[in-house]
Amino acid sequence: FRETQLEVGSWQEESQELPLRGPYGNRFRLHVASAPLALALGRGEGQPGRPGSDGSRCVGMDTLTLEVPVGTAERAAQFYKEVLGCQ
């Protein structure tokens, strides 16, 4: 990953998130699931670990925000509707 845009930020205690940038420049924010959601997803007593800790695991994405160039949002939205069945 040396010549990519991969970058892992520092854990943000206040917002409970870990910012990172993927190798292709995509930006992500990893969050700890709420206790009720963690419990619903089978995480024991609803005590999730922060991203990257021994007690954490990826369970899915609950929110997706796309930053796209001006004038391209409609085409991106159509792609997600057709390919992923998003509403």
C-alpha positions as semicolon CSV with decimal commas, in nm:
position;residue;x (nm);y (nm);z (nm)
1;F;0,000;0,000;0,000
2;R;0,304;0,229;-0,011
3;E;0,204;0,421;-0,320
4;T;-0,168;0,439;-0,241
5;Q;-0,380;0,682;-0,046
6;L;-0,428;0,437;0,245
7;E;-0,435;0,627;0,572
8;V;-0,566;0,524;0,914
9;G;-0,648;0,811;1,145
10;S;-0,656;0,821;1,523
11;W;-0,943;0,695;1,736
12;Q;-1,178;0,986;1,813
13;E;-1,304;0,926;2,165
14;E;-1,567;1,203;2,161
15;S;-1,738;1,092;1,838
16;Q;-1,651;0,722;1,891
17;E;-1,513;0,682;1,539
18;L;-1,200;0,584;1,354
19;P;-1,144;0,781;1,032
20;L;-0,959;0,615;0,746
21;R;-0,894;0,655;0,375
22;G;-0,886;0,346;0,156
23;P;-0,612;0,278;-0,099
24;Y;-0,814;0,447;-0,375
25;G;-0,894;0,759;-0,174
26;N;-1,237;0,657;-0,043
27;R;-1,300;0,802;0,302
28;F;-1,462;0,598;0,578
29;R;-1,554;0,651;0,942
30;L;-1,577;0,332;1,148
31;H;-1,815;0,357;1,442
32;V;-1,888;0,143;1,744
33;A;-2,238;-0,003;1,724
34;S;-2,485;0,110;1,987
35;A;-2,541;-0,145;2,265
36;P;-2,892;-0,240;2,137
37;L;-2,765;-0,283;1,780
38;A;-2,464;-0,484;1,895
39;L;-2,694;-0,711;2,095
40;A;-2,928;-0,752;1,796
41;L;-2,628;-0,845;1,581
42;G;-2,522;-1,117;1,824
43;R;-2,245;-0,935;2,008
44;G;-2,309;-1,094;2,348
45;E;-2,415;-0,850;2,613
46;G;-2,419;-0,556;2,375
47;Q;-2,066;-0,446;2,462
48;P;-1,896;-0,385;2,127
49;G;-1,525;-0,321;2,098
50;R;-1,396;-0,012;1,927
51;P;-1,280;-0,060;1,564
52;G;-0,947;-0,239;1,550
53;S;-0,966;-0,380;1,904
54;D;-0,973;-0,751;1,987
55;G;-1,345;-0,730;2,068
56;S;-1,447;-0,573;1,738
57;R;-1,562;-0,720;1,411
58;C;-1,719;-0,582;1,098
59;V;-2,094;-0,637;1,099
60;G;-2,200;-0,413;0,812
61;M;-2,267;-0,055;0,713
62;D;-2,571;0,127;0,842
63;T;-2,508;0,453;0,657
64;L;-2,343;0,537;0,329
65;T;-2,268;0,895;0,227
66;L;-2,123;0,952;-0,117
67;E;-1,924;1,261;-0,207
68;V;-1,945;1,305;-0,582
69;P;-1,848;1,583;-0,824
70;V;-2,112;1,842;-0,906
71;G;-2,345;1,716;-1,176
72;T;-2,288;1,344;-1,118
73;A;-2,514;1,267;-0,819
74;E;-2,811;1,167;-1,035
75;R;-2,606;0,908;-1,227
76;A;-2,456;0,773;-0,903
77;A;-2,803;0,745;-0,747
78;Q;-2,931;0,558;-1,052
79;F;-2,640;0,314;-1,030
80;Y;-2,715;0,234;-0,665
81;K;-3,087;0,193;-0,739
82;E;-3,029;-0,043;-1,030
83;V;-2,731;-0,243;-0,905
84;L;-2,790;-0,256;-0,529
85;G;-3,164;-0,205;-0,511
86;C;-3,129;0,105;-0,294
87;Q;-3,422;0,343;-0,255
